[in-house]
Amino acid sequence: MKLFKTLIAAALVAAASPALADLSDILSAGKVKIAVPESFPPFGALGAEGEHEGYDVDVAKLIAENLGVELELVPVVSKQRIPFLETDRVDLVVSVMGANPERAKSIWFSAAYAPFYSGAFASADKAIAGPADLAGFKVGLTGGTLEDLELTKLTEGTDVEIIRFGDNAATLSAFISGQVDVLVSGNTAAAEISEKNPDMSLERKFIIKDSPAFIGVKKGNYDLLQWVNVFILHKKLGGELNAISEKWLGQALPPLPTF
């Protein structure tokens, strides 16, 4: 009788637990639901045709194509990413999400799939490979930012000329107008300049602070996590992710760490 009661209790617990949308469930359903940025260009935003487009949208499309299933895009803002995954409203989160120990208590993270970093950018004709090479150039950045703090540490004790501006708009304007030779900013800002000013031949010189993006997977979906990691490795080696980076960021994909 005790064993019977135990089995009944276990069955009730199992029935009350939400089903996990693991890899087999997605394949059986023939559809994958992927969260992408609602409004965070160039990773995800409404395009001129009224459909979402961007880096993360292209990655989501590539995932669905390789799974061989239909894609349902679910635009989200930052605070919705983890709750939507935990409540099965989406199967994956591809929404420029960084990994940290606090978030890792709630969900699983894939290997890094997208570059998100602060770096030094300048025209192709400038020979700059690291902080020491900035000597002799006017370097523009926004005062008090992460870029300011990091570059100040990296160039301490050197004669590198750093010109600080009050906000990002002023920093970008100064670079475009030629007031400074080198732009130190996030890669998305540099991508926007490159897209609007292709004649500037803007390129990344070196990375100051790396904060890559990871794909979020619900805890317990081990097969799906394994598949996503193989997908990322395959697309990095095959060049597809680099092509997406070139398309949306105007820069080659930097070496990405794994998680």
N, C-alpha and C positions, 0 to 999 in steps of 0.2 A: 504493500500500500504506500509506504514511504517513497519507494522508487517511482511509483505511478504519479504521486503528487509532484515529485521533482520534475518529471518529464512534462507534466501539464504546465507547471510554472515556467519552465524553459520555453515551451511553445508559446505561451502568452507573451513573454518578453520578446521573443523573436517576431511575433505578429505585430507588436507595438512599435518595433524599431523601423525607421524609414529605410527603404531599400537604397543601397549604394549604386550609383550609376557608374559602374566599373566598365572596363573595355568591352566585355561581352555584352553588357546591356546596351551600350551605344551601337555596337554592330548589329544587334538584334533589332533595335528600334529603327536603324537606318538614318539616324539623325544625331548630330552633336550640337549642343548649345554652348556657345562660347561668349564670355563677357569681354567686351572691348571698350576702349575709352569713349565716353559720350562726346566730350569736347576737349581734346588735348592734342592738337596738331603738333607735329606731323604723325603722331602715333595713331590717332583716331579722331575723326570729326566728320560732320556732314559736308559732302562735296557739292560742287556746283549742280550736279544732277539730282541732288536730294537723297543720295545714298551715302552710307558711311564708307570712308576710305582712310587709308593711312598704313603705317608700318604694321601695327598690330592686326589690322583688318586683313592685310595680305597674308600674315602668318596664320591667322585663323582659317582663311580660305585654303591655304596650303595644307593645313592639318586635316580639314574635312576631305580634301581631294585625296590625300594619302590614306585616310581611313576608308575611303570609298563610300561616304555617307553624305546626306544633305546637311547643310550648314544653317543654323539659326543664330544670327548675331543678336546679342543682348547688350545694348549700350548701357554703361554704368558710370557713375561718378566714384571717386576714390573710396568713400565710406561704404559703398554697396558691395565692393568686390568680395570680401571675405564672407559677409552674411549671405550673399547670393549663392556662394559655393557651399556653405554649410547647410543651407536649406534646400539644396537640390534644384534651385532655379536655373543654375548653369552647371555644366559638366567640367568646364575649364575656365580659368581666368587668364586672358592674354591682354593685359591692360597696364603696361609699363609699371609693373609692381616690383619693388625692391624686396629683398628677403632680409629679415632680421630675427633675432631670437624670440621676440615677443610674438610676432606673427606666426612663427614656426610652432608655437604652442597650439594653434588653431587649425592650421592647414599644412599640407606638404608643398614643397617647392621643387621644381624641375631644375635641370642645369640652366645656366644663363643662356638666353636666346637673343637678347637685344642690347645694344650699347646705350648707356645713359651715363654721361660723364662730363666733367669739367676739363677743358683743355686749352691749349694755346693754338690759335689759328692765324694764319697769315697767307699771303700770296705765294704761289709755287716758286717764285724766283728768290725767296729768302731762305738762306741755309740755316735752319734752326732745328736742332734735334733734341735739345734739353734746356733747362733753365739757364745754364751758363752761356748759351748762345744768344740769349736775349740782350746781352750787353751791346750797346750801340743803337738799339731800337727803342722807340717809344711804345710802351706797353699800356694798353687801356683796359680797365676793368671797373666794376661797380664797387664802390667802397663799402666795407663792412660785410661783404658776402663771404661765402665759403671759399670762392676763388681768391679773394683778397687775402684771407687768412693763410691759405695753403701756399700761395705764391710768395707771400712775404716771408714765410719760413724757408722756402726753397731758395730764395735769393738773398737771404740775410748775409750781410758782410760783403756784398758785391755792389757794383755801380750800376745795376740795372735800374732804368728809369721807369717807375710805375706811376701812371697818371690815373687818379681815382675820380670817378664821376658819381653824381648823386643818385642816379637810377639807371636801370637797364636800357631804357630808351635813349638816354644821353650817351651811354657807352657805345651802343650800336651805331648811333648817328655819328659819333666822333670817328669811329673806325671807317665807316662808309665814306665819310668826307675827307679822309686822309689825315686827320689830326693826330692819329696814332698809327703805328705800323703793325702792331700785333694786337689781336683781340683775345682776351682771356674770358671765357664764358662757358655756359653749358652747350652741349653739342646741338641741341634743338635750335638755339638762337643762331648758331653758326650756319645750320642747315637752311634756315629761313633767309639769311643774307645771301648764301650761295645760290639759292633758287631765284631770288629777285635780281641778283647781280652776277650772272654767270661770267661776265668779262673779268671779274676780279680774280679768277682762278684760285679761289680760297681752298686751302687744305689744312688738315690737322697736322700740327707739328709734333706735339707730344701731349700725353694725358696727364693731368694734374691730380684728379681724384676720380676714381672709377666707381660707379654705382650702377652696375648692369641690372637689367630687368629679368625676372623669372616668371615662369608659368605656374599658376596656382592650381593644385589638385586637392580634392577633398581627401581628408584622412581616411584610410582604409582602402582606397582605390589603388592598390599596389600595381596591378597589371596595367592600368592606365598610366600611372607614373612611369613605369618601365618603358612603355611604348613611347611616351612623350620624350623621354631622354634619348632613346634611340633615334627618334625623328629629328631632334635637334642636332645630334652628332652627324647624322646622315646629311642634313641640309647645310650644315657648316662645311663639311668636307666636300659636298657636291657644288657649293657655291651659290645655292638658292638664297640663303639668308644674306649673303654678301650682296647679291643683286638687289634685294629688298632694301638694304641699308644704303646702297648707292642711289636707289630710286627716291627714297624719302628723306635721307639725311645728307645726300651729296658727298658721302664719305665711305671709304672702304670699312668693312667690319673689323674692329680691332680684335686682338686676341682676347677671348672671353674666358674667365675662370669658371670652373664647375662648382656646384654646390653640394 
